């Protein structure tokens, strides 16, 4: 039996695999130079941009363009999950699209 938590000197410790990371930032589709398109939780500090819990949108699967993904992926959309954080310079951003966060589970 594995303990759910342990307390030492008044400090509660939890198993590492029981903690789900919480990502902050608005969910955005980000179009970068050279045709790279990502979706994730966007944060920016100066020119340093990050997408956490990101996926590369390999195939849009839309009939009306990328904007159609605002309300979630279509049945033909193909996302490639990124391991880690996608980092890029603000000057490489072509544009961003804010999405309906209730329709995207990131």
Long-range contacts (C-beta under 8 A, 24 or more apart in sequence): 23-52, 23-53, 23-106, 24-52, 25-50, 25-52, 26-98, 26-101, 27-98, 27-99, 27-101, 27-104, 27-106, 28-96, 28-97, 28-98, 28-99, 29-57, 29-66, 29-69, 29-70, 29-96, 29-97, 29-99, 30-88, 30-93, 30-96, 31-66, 31-93, 31-94, 31-95, 31-96, 31-97, 32-88, 32-92, 32-93, 32-94, 33-92, 33-94, 37-66, 38-82, 38-86, 39-69, 39-79, 39-99, 39-104, 39-106, 40-82, 40-86, 40-106, 41-106, 42-96, 44-90, 46-90, 47-89, 47-90, 47-91, 48-87, 48-89, 48-90, 49-87, 49-88, 49-89, 49-90, 49-93, 50-85, 50-86, 50-87, 51-82, 51-85, 51-86, 52-85, 53-106, 54-82, 54-85, 54-86, 54-106, 55-79, 55-80, 55-81, 55-82, 55-106, 56-80, 56-82, 66-97, 67-97, 69-97, 69-99, 70-97, 70-98, 70-99, 70-100, 70-103, 71-99, 71-100, 71-103, 72-100, 72-103, 72-104, 73-104
